[in-house]
Amino acid sequence: MAAELVRGQNHPLAQVRLEIRISAGVPVLTGATLGDEHGTIHGRQWVARPGAAAPPGVEAPPGVEAPRQAAAEHRLAVDLAALPEAVHRVDVFLALPADTAVAPRFGAAPAPHTTVNGMDGTELASYTVTGLDAETAVIALELYRRQGAWKVRALGQGYAGGLPALLADKGLSDAADLATVIQEAATLGPPGATTVPAARPDPRATASASRATATAGPLQPPRPYGPENRDDGGPGPQRPGGPVDYTHPHRTHGIPSTPPSAAGGQPAQPVAGDAAGWSMEERLYNQVWGMFEDLARTTAAYRSAVDFADSRLEKELDQALADPRQRLGSAGDAAREAAHARRALLAGQARAALDRDLAQLTAEAEVVEPALPPAYARWDSPVWHRYRLPAEPPMALRLGDLHLPESAALRIPLLVRMPLERGLWIDSGPAPAADERVPDPAELRQPAMAAAVALAVRLLAVHPPGAFAVQVIDPAGTGTQALLPLTEAGVLAAPPATGAAGVSQTLERLTRRVDLVQMAVRGGAAESLPADVDTARQLLIVNDFPHGFDDRSVARLRFLADDGPAVGVHLLLVADREDAAAHGPLLDPLWRSLLRLTPLPDDHLADPWIGHAWTYEPSLPPHGSRILQGVLTEVARARAKHW
């Protein structure tokens, strides 16, 4: 039975030779892009388009000519087994001709309909691309490889910027030029043409339709994926500026592994590290974000299906009750019962599909979690009991876990790339609990500092000796108890700074370090830094901000937040935003630049592309565990040998 997909839903493919049919109602161009595991196009030869030879694995169906002209209906054949080994995704796109007056945007045209058939004519899945408005190009379907098996996903990702924005989003450097070539080729096709070659799908990620994916090295993990702070219930702001080069110049790389094969079109048994990457650490990082993406999309598909079932129920009930003669009779009761039964059937089918996907993800999580290295692992992982300080900095760091209401038992690690591009803010302010009780601020300040200490210990533990240092500003000394693991182990770069004088001196010292390193980097004279400048990366923990901060200290902290990460100084504030109200809007840019975390589970992280509100849980050691002390003992021992 063919699957009728809604946006975001996926479906396994039992065949590798496929025919994709597109019916648009108005003349459109079609094509396909071949992408690596991040969806990135590696040159024009990876774009199947009008006027050019199709890449391996994408062609016109047998007996069908592949003309270049725009048409209302298209067919193309995809042989997944014939695709180059580096190809993990095939994105099928549609675009309106640049010179058409029939439909200047997809919102003014009939919704395009797509079907995926086996070469024997069996319909496997279909998807009607609804919800488009100002877009002039759209990725309709995505064929993607997951754990060695291929699936199709109903994507429906539109681009108001047209083909140039779509191709730029796939990482193509000459996207505008190629889009012009495609449009020109489509206008030269024979008048009677009714088909066009090529088709391919694209991944989810951030909300903006024209984000450009730039990579700093081979197989760079996708930066757009992941949640942002949700402020006042809306999606979090996008980070300004260009991409950051996270590559480690001295990192040793292994050979990428080949994903496991699957038999009979069924997903292979989960394997830790089966994503692409140059090392096991990178493969696990990519696999975790793949799990995040799959959970986001399958939940979006479920919610969309339930919303559709509810709206159809409402419509059918309105129709059944529109005739006054049937409202109170048995016919009206039967119509209402039938409408509710159809709604229950649709919702049940959607839940069954969600449960199927959740079972696969849960099985994968059970395999992946025990294989994670210390930087990614939970504090109760056995990896910490055989812990030794590493020889290289980590690629990423676990900040906590994420989950959704429909899958509360499934936790996805929240990983951020290292070095930290953004500072962190652990919110110690009260927020309404589930029972509407507002916690006492004192109840949250101690857990907030405990969460900050756990993060500091993890950062010290996953860096080589001498490569990372932690400094603390605690103006009123309220964090003394929580800081005991760090102070007793003697791993802080200096005793916690207290009082207004301590705040000023610490900020002045770090500001000087940032200024000097910036000048040395710009001048190419890093070896000329004064001997008292510590070149190790620094984490500054600030407790009870803005207590003890005058205007000058606030300005210095803003400077460190903006310029510090690029030269190795990172912030971790433990603060209640309400306490900063006296500064007015002065601190708003600072808060927006930080990633907000909480000491207690809270659904404050928003996925700007899918629109989910993710529940974040901090990464804390089990109650009563002394794992932090054990790890800090190793850190202190290695620190003593280093110095």
C-alpha positions in Angstrom: 0.0 0.0 0.0 1.4 3.4 -1.0 2.2 5.9 1.7 0.6 9.3 1.4 3.2 11.6 3.1 2.7 14.9 4.8 5.5 17.5 5.2 8.4 16.1 7.2 7.3 12.5 7.1 9.6 9.8 5.8 9.0 6.3 4.4 11.4 3.4 3.8 12.2 2.5 0.2 12.0 -1.3 -0.6 13.5 -0.8 -4.1 16.6 1.0 -5.4 15.4 1.6 -8.9 12.7 4.3 -8.8 10.7 6.5 -11.1 9.6 9.9 -9.8 6.6 11.6 -11.4 5.8 15.3 -10.9 2.5 16.9 -11.8 2.5 20.7 -11.3 -0.5 22.1 -13.1 1.7 24.8 -14.6 5.0 24.7 -16.6 7.9 24.2 -14.2 11.5 23.2 -14.4 12.7 20.1 -12.5 16.1 18.8 -11.5 17.9 16.9 -8.9 21.0 17.7 -6.8 23.3 15.1 -5.4 24.7 15.8 -2.0 27.1 14.4 0.6 26.0 13.4 4.1 25.4 17.1 4.8 23.5 17.8 1.6 26.4 19.8 0.1 26.8 19.8 -3.7 30.4 19.2 -4.8 30.2 21.1 -8.1 28.0 21.5 -11.1 28.5 17.9 -12.1 26.3 16.9 -9.0 23.3 18.8 -10.4 21.0 17.0 -12.8 19.4 19.8 -14.9 18.1 20.8 -18.3 20.7 21.1 -21.0 23.4 19.0 -19.4 24.3 15.3 -19.1 22.7 13.7 -16.1 25.1 12.5 -13.3 25.3 8.7 -12.6 22.2 7.3 -11.1 19.8 10.0 -12.4 18.3 9.7 -15.9 15.1 9.9 -17.9 12.9 6.7 -17.6 13.3 4.1 -20.3 11.5 5.2 -23.5 11.1 8.8 -22.3 13.1 11.6 -23.9 14.5 14.1 -21.5 13.7 17.5 -23.1 14.9 20.8 -21.7 11.7 22.9 -21.8 9.5 23.6 -18.8 6.4 21.5 -18.6 3.5 20.7 -16.3 4.5 17.0 -16.0 7.9 15.4 -15.6 9.3 11.9 -15.0 12.8 10.9 -14.0 14.5 7.6 -13.0 16.8 7.3 -10.0 19.0 4.2 -9.5 20.2 4.5 -5.9 22.7 1.7 -6.4 24.3 3.5 -9.3 24.9 6.8 -7.4 28.5 7.7 -6.5 29.6 6.3 -3.1 30.0 9.9 -1.7 26.3 10.7 -2.5 24.0 10.3 0.5 21.1 12.5 -0.6 19.2 13.2 -3.7 17.0 16.3 -3.7 14.2 16.6 -6.3 13.5 20.3 -7.0 11.0 22.3 -8.9 11.3 25.9 -10.1 9.1 28.3 -12.0 10.6 29.6 -15.3 12.0 33.1 -14.9 10.0 34.6 -17.8 6.6 33.0 -17.0 3.5 35.1 -16.3 1.2 32.1 -15.7 2.3 31.7 -12.1 4.8 34.2 -10.7 5.0 32.2 -7.4 4.0 28.7 -6.3 1.3 30.2 -4.1 -0.6 31.3 -7.2 -0.4 27.8 -8.8 -1.9 24.4 -8.1 -0.1 22.4 -5.4 2.5 20.2 -7.2 2.0 16.5 -6.7 4.8 14.0 -6.6 4.9 10.2 -6.6 7.7 7.7 -6.1 7.2 4.5 -8.0 9.1 1.3 -8.4 10.3 0.5 -12.0 7.5 -2.1 -12.1 4.9 0.7 -11.7 4.2 0.0 -8.0 3.5 3.3 -6.2 5.6 3.5 -3.1 4.9 7.0 -1.8 3.2 10.3 -2.8 3.4 13.8 -1.5 1.4 17.0 -2.5 3.5 20.1 -1.8 1.1 22.4 0.0 1.6 25.5 2.0 3.7 27.4 -0.5 3.2 31.1 -1.0 5.9 33.5 -2.3 8.4 30.7 -3.2 9.6 30.3 -6.8 11.7 27.2 -6.2 11.0 24.3 -3.9 12.7 21.0 -2.9 9.8 18.6 -3.0 11.3 15.2 -2.1 14.5 14.0 -0.4 15.9 10.6 -0.9 18.5 10.0 1.8 20.6 7.1 3.1 20.3 6.3 6.8 22.1 3.3 8.4 22.8 1.8 5.0 19.1 1.9 3.9 17.4 4.5 1.7 14.3 6.5 2.6 12.1 9.1 1.0 11.1 12.2 2.9 8.4 14.8 2.0 10.4 18.0 2.3 8.5 20.9 0.8 11.2 23.4 1.5 10.5 26.5 -0.5 12.8 29.4 -1.5 11.4 32.9 -2.2 14.8 33.6 -3.7 14.3 31.0 -6.4 16.9 28.7 -7.9 19.9 30.9 -6.8 18.9 30.6 -3.1 18.1 26.9 -3.4 21.5 26.1 -5.0 23.4 28.4 -2.6 21.7 26.6 0.3 23.3 23.4 -1.0 26.8 25.0 -0.8 27.3 25.7 -4.5 29.7 28.7 -4.9 28.5 29.7 -8.3 24.8 29.2 -7.5 23.6 32.4 -9.3 25.5 31.5 -12.5 24.2 28.0 -12.6 20.6 29.1 -12.0 20.9 31.4 -15.0 22.3 28.6 -17.1 19.3 26.3 -16.1 16.8 29.0 -16.9 18.3 29.7 -20.2 18.6 26.0 -21.1 14.9 25.6 -20.3 13.9 28.3 -22.8 15.7 26.6 -25.6 13.9 23.2 -25.4 11.7 21.9 -28.2 8.1 23.3 -28.1 6.4 20.0 -27.7 8.5 18.9 -24.7 6.5 17.4 -21.9 9.3 16.1 -19.6 12.5 17.2 -18.0 15.3 15.2 -16.3 16.7 15.2 -12.8 15.4 15.3 -9.3 16.7 15.3 -5.7 15.9 16.2 -2.0 17.5 18.3 0.8 17.8 18.3 4.6 15.8 20.3 7.3 17.7 22.6 9.6 17.2 26.3 10.3 14.2 28.4 9.5 15.6 30.7 6.9 15.1 29.6 3.3 18.3 31.0 2.0 21.0 30.0 4.5 24.3 29.3 2.8 26.2 26.3 3.9 30.0 27.0 3.9 32.5 24.4 5.0 35.9 25.0 6.5 37.3 21.6 5.7 36.3 18.2 4.3 33.0 16.8 5.5 32.3 19.7 7.8 29.3 18.9 10.0 26.1 20.9 9.3 26.0 24.1 11.4 22.4 25.0 10.8 21.0 22.0 12.7 20.0 22.5 16.3 17.9 24.6 18.6 18.1 28.2 19.6 16.9 30.1 22.7 13.2 30.7 22.6 12.5 34.2 23.9 8.8 35.0 24.8 7.6 31.9 23.1 9.1 32.5 19.7 12.0 31.0 17.8 15.4 32.1 18.9 17.4 34.6 16.9 19.9 33.5 14.2 23.5 34.1 14.9 24.9 37.0 12.9 28.1 36.7 10.9 29.8 34.1 8.7 30.8 30.5 9.4 33.5 29.7 12.0 36.4 27.5 11.2 36.3 24.8 13.8 39.0 22.5 12.4 41.9 21.6 14.6 45.2 22.0 12.7 46.9 19.2 14.7 44.0 16.8 14.8 44.9 13.4 13.4 42.4 12.0 10.9 41.4 8.5 10.2 39.8 7.1 7.0 36.1 7.5 6.7 34.1 4.4 7.2 31.6 2.9 4.8 28.0 2.8 6.2 26.7 -0.8 6.8 24.6 -2.3 4.1 21.0 -3.3 4.5 19.3 -6.3 3.1 15.9 -6.3 1.5 15.4 -2.6 1.8 15.1 -2.9 5.6 17.2 -0.6 7.9 20.4 -2.2 9.1 20.9 -2.9 12.8 22.1 0.3 14.5 25.8 0.7 14.6 27.7 3.4 16.6 29.6 5.7 14.3 28.0 4.8 11.0 27.7 8.4 9.9 30.4 9.9 7.6 33.5 11.5 9.1 37.2 11.4 9.3 37.4 10.0 12.8 35.2 8.1 15.1 34.6 11.3 17.1 33.4 13.1 14.0 31.2 10.2 12.9 29.5 10.0 16.3 28.9 13.8 16.3 27.3 13.6 12.8 25.2 10.5 13.9 23.9 12.3 17.0 22.8 15.3 14.9 21.2 12.8 12.4 19.2 11.4 15.2 18.1 14.9 16.3 17.0 15.6 12.7 15.1 12.4 12.4 13.3 12.9 15.7 12.4 16.5 14.7 11.0 15.5 11.4 9.1 12.4 12.4 7.5 14.4 15.3 6.6 17.2 12.9 5.0 14.7 10.5 2.9 13.2 13.4 1.7 16.6 14.5 0.9 17.6 11.0 -1.1 14.4 10.4 -3.0 14.9 13.7 -3.8 18.5 12.8 -5.0 17.4 9.4 -7.2 14.8 11.1 -8.7 17.4 13.5 -9.4 19.9 10.7 -11.0 17.2 8.6 -13.2 16.2 11.5 -14.3 19.7 12.1 -15.1 20.1 8.4 -17.1 16.9 8.3 -19.0 17.7 11.4 -19.9 21.2 10.0 -21.2 19.5 6.8 -23.1 16.9 8.7 -24.8 19.5 10.8 -25.5 22.0 8.0 -28.8 20.4 7.1 -31.3 21.1 10.0 -33.3 18.0 9.0 -30.4 15.7 9.9 -29.1 17.4 13.0 -31.2 15.5 15.6 -32.0 12.3 13.8 -30.2 9.0 13.5 -28.6 10.1 10.2 -26.8 12.9 12.0 -25.6 10.6 14.8 -24.3 8.2 12.2 -22.5 11.0 10.3 -20.9 12.2 13.5 -19.8 8.7 14.5 -18.3 8.1 11.1 -16.4 11.4 11.2 -14.9 10.6 14.6 -14.0 7.1 13.5 -12.2 8.5 10.4 -10.4 11.0 12.7 -9.4 8.2 15.1 -8.1 6.0 12.2 -6.0 8.8 10.7 -4.5 9.7 14.2 -3.9 6.0 14.9 -2.0 5.6 11.6 0.1 8.7 12.4 0.9 7.4 15.8 1.8 4.0 14.5 4.3 5.6 12.0 5.7 7.8 14.9 6.1 4.7 17.1 7.9 2.9 14.3 10.4 5.7 13.9 10.8 6.2 17.7 11.6 2.5 18.0 14.3 2.8 15.4 15.8 5.9 17.1 15.6 4.3 20.5 17.5 1.3 19.3 20.1 3.5 17.8 20.4 5.6 20.9 21.0 2.5 23.0 23.9 1.6 20.8 25.3 5.1 20.4 25.2 6.3 24.0 27.7 3.8 25.4 30.1 4.5 22.5 30.3 8.2 23.1 33.7 9.7 24.2 33.9 11.7 27.5 33.2 15.0 25.8 29.9 13.6 24.5 29.0 11.1 27.3 26.6 11.4 30.2 28.2 11.5 33.7 26.9 8.0 34.5 28.7 6.6 31.4 31.3 3.9 32.2 33.8 5.9 30.0 34.4 8.2 33.0 35.5 5.3 35.2 38.4 4.6 32.9 39.0 8.2 32.1 42.4 9.6 31.2 43.2 13.1 30.0 43.2 13.4 26.2 46.1 14.4 24.0 43.9 16.6 21.7 41.1 19.1 22.2 37.6 17.7 21.6 35.6 18.4 18.5 32.3 19.1 20.4 30.9 19.2 24.0 27.7 17.8 25.5 25.7 20.5 27.2 22.8 18.3 28.2 19.9 16.4 26.6 16.9 17.3 24.5 13.5 15.6 24.2 10.0 16.2 22.9 6.6 15.5 24.7 5.7 12.7 22.2 8.9 10.9 23.0 9.8 11.8 26.6 11.9 8.6 27.1 14.1 9.3 24.1 17.0 11.7 24.9 19.2 13.2 22.2 22.5 14.7 23.4 22.8 18.4 22.8 26.3 18.8 21.3 28.0 22.1 20.5 31.1 22.5 18.5 34.4 23.4 20.1 35.8 26.0 20.6 32.6 27.6 21.9 31.4 30.2 19.4 28.9 31.5 21.9 28.9 32.1 25.6 26.6 30.3 27.9 24.0 31.6 30.4 22.6 29.3 33.1 19.4 30.9 34.2 19.1 31.1 38.0 15.8 33.1 37.8 12.5 31.6 38.9 10.2 30.2 36.2 6.7 28.8 36.7 6.8 25.0 37.5 4.5 22.5 36.0 2.2 22.9 39.1 2.3 26.7 38.5 4.4 27.2 41.7 7.0 29.8 41.3 10.3 28.5 42.9 12.1 30.5 45.4 15.2 32.1 43.7 17.4 30.5 46.4 16.2 27.1 45.2 17.5 27.7 41.7 20.8 29.6 42.4 22.5 26.6 44.0 21.5 24.1 41.2 22.5 26.7 38.6 26.0 27.0 40.1 26.2 23.2 40.3 25.3 22.9 36.6 28.0 25.5 35.8 30.6 23.6 37.9 29.7 20.3 36.0 30.3 22.1 32.7 33.6 23.5 33.9 34.8 20.1 35.0 33.8 18.6 31.7 35.7 21.3 29.8 38.8 20.8 32.0 38.6 17.0 31.6 38.3 16.9 27.8 41.3 19.2 27.1 45.0 18.3 27.3 46.8 19.4 30.4 47.5 23.1 30.3 45.2 23.7 27.3 42.3 25.0 29.2 41.9 27.1 32.4 38.9 28.2 34.5 38.5 31.4 36.3 35.6 32.4 38.6 34.0 35.7 39.6 31.8 35.3 42.6 31.3 38.9 44.0 29.3 38.1 47.1 30.7 34.6 47.7 27.3 32.9 47.3 28.7 30.2 45.1 31.4 29.0 47.6 29.7 25.7 48.4 29.0 24.8 44.8 32.6 25.7 43.8 34.1 23.3 46.4 34.9 20.6 43.9 37.0 23.0 41.8 38.7 24.8 44.7 39.5 21.7 46.7 41.1 20.1 43.7 43.1 23.2 43.1 42.3 23.3 39.4 41.2 26.9 39.1 43.6 29.3 37.4 43.2 31.7 40.4 41.1 31.9 43.6 37.5 33.0 42.9 37.4 36.8 42.6 35.1 38.5 45.2 34.0 42.1 45.7 33.9 44.9 43.3 37.7 45.1 43.3 38.1 41.4 42.4 35.5 41.8 39.6 37.4 44.7 38.1 40.8 43.1 38.4 39.8 39.8 36.8 38.0 41.5 33.9 40.9 43.9 33.3 43.3 41.0 33.2 41.2 39.0 30.7 40.4 42.1 28.6 44.2 42.8 28.3 44.7 39.2 27.3 42.1 39.4 24.5 43.6 42.8 23.3 47.1 41.4 23.2 46.2 38.1 21.4 44.1 40.0 18.9 47.0 42.3 18.0 49.4 39.3 17.9 47.1 37.4 15.6 46.6 40.3 13.3 50.3 41.1 13.2 51.3 37.5 12.8 53.5 37.7 15.9 51.9 35.2 18.3 55.3 34.2 19.6 55.9 37.8 20.8 53.2 37.8 23.5 54.4 38.8 27.0 55.4 35.9 29.2 52.6 36.7 31.7 49.9 36.1 29.0 48.3 32.7 29.4 47.6 31.4 25.9 45.4 28.5 27.1 41.7 28.8 26.4 39.9 30.3 29.3 36.4 29.9 30.7 35.2 32.7 32.9 32.3 31.7 35.3 30.4 34.8 36.6 28.1 34.1 39.4 25.1 36.3 40.4 25.6 38.7 37.5 25.2 41.7 37.5 25.8 41.9 41.3 29.1 43.7 41.9 29.3 45.1 38.3 29.5 48.8 37.6 29.1 50.3 34.2 32.8 49.9 33.4 32.8 46.2 34.3 29.6 45.6 32.3 31.3 47.2 29.3 34.3 44.9 29.7 32.1 41.9 30.0 30.3 42.9 26.8 33.7 43.2 25.1 34.7 39.7 26.3 31.4 38.2 25.1 31.8 39.8 21.6 35.6 39.4 21.0 36.7 36.8 23.5 35.6 33.5 21.7 37.7 34.2 18.6 40.9 34.3 20.8 40.0 31.7 23.4 38.1 33.5 26.1 34.6 32.1 26.8 31.8 33.2 29.2 29.5 31.2 31.4 27.1 33.5 33.3 25.0 32.3 36.2 22.3 34.9 36.5 18.7 35.9 36.8 17.7 38.2 33.9 15.3 40.0 36.2 18.2 41.1 38.4 19.6 43.0 35.4 16.4 45.1 35.0 18.1 48.1 36.6 20.4 48.3 33.5 17.4 48.7 31.2 18.0 47.6 27.6 21.7 48.0 28.0 22.3 44.3 28.6 19.8 43.0 26.0 22.4 42.5 23.3 24.5 40.5 25.8 21.6 38.2 26.7 20.8 37.6 23.1 24.4 36.7 22.3 24.4 33.9 24.9 22.9 30.4 24.7 20.5 30.1 27.6 20.5 26.9 29.7 18.6 26.0 32.8 19.4 24.0 35.9 16.0 22.2 35.7 14.2 20.7 32.7 12.5 23.4 30.7 11.1 23.7 27.2 12.9 26.9 26.3 14.8 25.8 23.2 13.1 26.4 19.9 13.8 24.7 16.6 13.4 27.5 14.1 12.9 25.3 11.0 10.4 22.8 12.4 9.0 25.0 15.1 9.3 22.5 18.0 9.9 23.6 21.6 12.5 21.2 22.9 12.8 20.3 26.5 16.4 20.8 27.7 17.8 18.9 30.7 21.3 19.8 32.1 24.1 17.3 32.1 24.6 16.6 35.8 26.3 13.7 37.7 23.9 11.2 39.4 22.9 12.2 43.0 25.5 11.1 45.5 28.1 10.3 42.8 31.7 11.4 43.3 32.5 11.2 39.7 33.4 14.9 39.5 35.9 14.5 42.3 37.4 11.5 40.6 37.8 13.3 37.3 39.2 16.4 39.0 41.8 14.3 40.8 43.1 13.1 37.4 43.0 16.7 36.0 44.9 18.0 39.0 47.5 15.2 38.7 48.0 15.9 35.0 48.1 19.6 35.7 50.9 19.2 38.3 53.0 17.1 35.9 52.5 19.7 33.1 53.7 22.5 35.2 
